[in-house]
Amino acid sequence: MAHRPRPSRERALRQIERHAFEVGPAPPPRRLTPVEQQLLDGTATAVTDIQPVTTALHQAAPAVGEYRLSTR
């Protein structure tokens, strides 16, 4: 192989084009393990449980650019 002091963009693109057909179709998705399924379910539960809290925080927060002086 010849010495190439700098990478060539055209050479890299040709190499990608040469090997692009080798990718093929995506494999079918694998089944989740019980631990992964439990983690996914727990994350979904946490998101639905925290929604009322975030809504209340958004209502209580000042608008962008608004400054509220503390009364304490």
N, C-alpha and C positions, 0 to 999 in steps of 0.2 A: 504494500500500500504506500502511496506517495505521501511525503510529508506535507501537511497542510498547516501552516502557521496560524491561520485564522479560520474560525468556522464559517461555512458558506451557507447562507439562508436557502439558496436555490438547491444546493446539494441535500440539505435536510428535508426540504419539501419533496424532492424526488424520492428520497428514501421512504418517507411517510406514504407517498402514493404507491410505491412498490409493494408495501406491506399492508395497505389498507384493507385488501380483500381477505386477509387472514383472520380478521376479527370475528366474523360470523355472527349468528343470532345470539341473543342474550340467553343465558341458562335460566331454567325455571326457578322461581324464588324458593328458597328452602323453608321448611317449617321451623317455627321458633321453638327453642327449647323451653321447658317449663319456667326456668329462671327468667329468660328473656320475656316470656309472655307475662309473668308476674310483674316484672319491672315496667313493661308497657302499660299494663292495667293500672298499676299504682301511679304512674305518671299522669295518665288520663284522669284518674280520680283526684289527684292533687290539683290539676288545672281546673277542674270543675268546682272543687271546693274553695279555691282561692278567688274565683271570679267575683263574688259579692264583696270581698275585701278590697280588691283592686278598684271596683266601681265606686265604693265609698271613698277611697283615697283620691280618686280623680275628681269627685265632687267637692271634697274638702280642700284640695290643693288650689292655690291662687292661679289666676290666669297667667299666661306667659307675659313677662314684663311688668306684672303687678307686684308691688311690695306691700307686705302687711307688717305693721309695727306690732311687736309683742306688747301686751298690756301687763305683763308680769314685771 
